Amino acid sequence: MKLVGEKPKRYSRAEATRMFIDAASKAMDKKPLPDITMQEIADKIGLNHGYVHRYFGTRLDLFAAVADDLSQKIVDVVTAEQQRRGTPGESSGSLDNSLVELARPYFSKRGKLLQYLIICGVPQKRFAESTRLQIQLAADNLMTLGINERMATALAIKLTALIWANGSYVDALGVTKDEVADVEALAFAELRLATKTSKELGW
């Protein structure tokens, strides 16, 4: 409880930025994106909503920063698990389905957020750099399996698009959960044929 005359706590720009991103992300879990206001986000963390303009620009810029943060979380959670598996006696693992499952909640949330932001007029290229982080991570993992860079990059793009579609577009496509699982299983099975396919394509 704040006492009368007590000075409000001061935060650095980095701290306030982090607080706004976290609060906006949590708000997404409770209500539709169009209904979330800067005022309620600011109220959650006890800061004036004017700081959103100062630190981000607009409400859409704040949510674009949330999208970037979710992309980084995808990279972080997969990287941390790979490092954990690198302990003696454990397989370090490649980009397999278990790693995808760890990152799937972030993929799904980010996919829905990007849909909304693009519909609101945010340029698609705004998200290219942060999405490329995910693609590069997948490609790097595939190259550790001996897949050449061109094929690894193509497969990483395909897998990223597939996972994104699974989280954001499956209802619009009219496919069932079992069909989605089949497509993902097929995609991972194709990884085992990547070297052969690469030779057939002249890559």
BELZI-V85214 format. One record per residue. N is the residue number from 0. PSI is psi as a letter, one per 20 degrees, with the letter a starting at -180 (* if undefined). D_LAST is the distance of its C-alpha to the last C-alpha in Angstrom with 1 decimal. Layout:
n:psi:d_last
N:PSI:D_LAST
N:PSI:D_LAST
This chain:
n:psi:d_last
0:p:64.8
1:p:65.1
2:q:68.6
3:p:70.5
4:i:70.0
5:p:67.0
6:p:64.3
7:q:60.9
8:p:58.3
9:p:56.1
10:q:52.4
11:r:50.0
12:g:47.5
13:g:44.7
14:g:46.8
15:g:47.8
16:g:44.2
17:g:43.1
18:g:46.1
19:g:45.4
20:g:41.8
21:g:42.9
22:g:45.8
23:g:43.7
24:g:41.1
25:h:44.0
26:h:45.7
27:h:42.6
28:i:43.3
29:h:46.8
30:r:46.8
31:q:44.8
32:g:43.1
33:h:45.3
34:i:48.4
35:p:47.6
36:q:49.5
37:h:49.4
38:g:53.0
39:h:52.4
40:g:49.5
41:g:51.8
42:h:54.7
43:h:52.7
44:j:52.2
45:k:55.5
46:q:54.2
47:p:55.0
48:i:52.5
49:h:52.7
50:h:50.5
51:g:47.6
52:g:48.0
53:g:48.4
54:h:45.4
55:h:42.9
56:f:44.3
57:r:44.5
58:g:44.4
59:h:40.9
60:h:39.8
61:g:41.1
62:h:39.1
63:h:36.0
64:h:36.7
65:g:37.0
66:g:33.5
67:g:32.1
68:g:34.1
69:h:32.8
70:g:29.2
71:h:30.3
72:h:32.0
73:g:28.8
74:g:27.2
75:g:30.4
76:h:31.1
77:g:27.7
78:g:27.8
79:g:31.4
80:h:30.7
81:g:27.9
82:h:30.3
83:g:33.0
84:i:30.9
85:j:30.4
86:q:34.0
87:p:34.9
88:i:34.8
89:q:32.3
90:p:28.7
91:h:26.9
92:q:24.7
93:a:21.3
94:n:20.9
95:a:23.0
96:h:25.5
97:h:28.4
98:h:26.9
99:g:26.3
100:h:29.9
101:h:31.2
102:i:29.5
103:g:30.1
104:h:33.6
105:h:32.3
106:g:29.4
107:g:32.0
108:g:34.5
109:h:32.2
110:g:30.7
111:h:34.3
112:g:35.3
113:h:32.5
114:g:33.5
115:g:37.0
116:h:36.3
117:g:34.2
118:h:36.9
119:i:39.4
120:j:37.6
121:p:35.6
122:p:32.5
123:h:29.3
124:i:27.7
125:h:30.4
126:j:28.4
127:g:24.9
128:g:25.3
129:h:26.7
130:h:24.2
131:h:21.4
132:g:23.0
133:g:22.4
134:g:18.8
135:h:18.3
136:g:20.4
137:g:18.3
138:g:15.0
139:g:16.9
140:g:18.2
141:h:15.0
142:h:13.7
143:i:17.0
144:i:16.0
145:j:13.3
146:p:10.4
147:r:8.0
148:g:9.1
149:g:6.8
150:g:7.0
151:g:10.5
152:g:11.5
153:g:10.8
154:h:12.7
155:g:15.3
156:g:16.0
157:g:16.5
158:g:18.7
159:g:20.7
160:h:21.4
161:g:22.4
162:h:24.8
163:g:26.1
164:h:26.9
165:h:28.5
166:i:30.9
167:h:31.7
168:i:31.1
169:h:31.7
170:h:35.3
171:h:34.4
172:i:31.9
173:k:34.6
174:q:32.7
175:r:34.4
176:h:33.8
177:h:33.0
178:h:30.4
179:g:28.8
180:h:28.8
181:g:27.2
182:g:24.3
183:g:23.8
184:g:24.1
185:g:21.5
186:g:19.0
187:h:19.6
188:h:19.5
189:h:16.0
190:h:15.0
191:i:16.0
192:j:13.5
193:g:10.5
194:g:9.3
195:g:10.1
196:h:8.6
197:g:5.0
198:g:5.9
199:h:7.7
200:i:5.5
201:k:3.8
202:*:0.0
